[in-house]
């Protein structure tokens, strides 16, 4: 199980299914995901979300009404996975090998 928060989007990854999924929270949300052995939980004000290891997907409930939530997702090229970004701290790999200098 992996949880990753990027702004107002929380990503979950299930090693059991090999699947990523994401849920889009309200802008400015301070919610923090909690990783447990078989799920990731997330409480955002009156909404409670669960990412299941067996399903590889987010579900949610409105805590005031008890109604299931329609999960707002961010779609991307990788089907729910976070976008890959070049780290500004890592130098790009240089292709090819340098030949040693000869004296």
Protein Blocks (a to p, Z undefined) as FASTA:
>chain_A
ZZddehjaccdddfklopacdddddehiabdcdddfkbccddehjaccdddfklopacdd
dfknopacdddddddfkoopacddddfkbccddedjdddddZZ
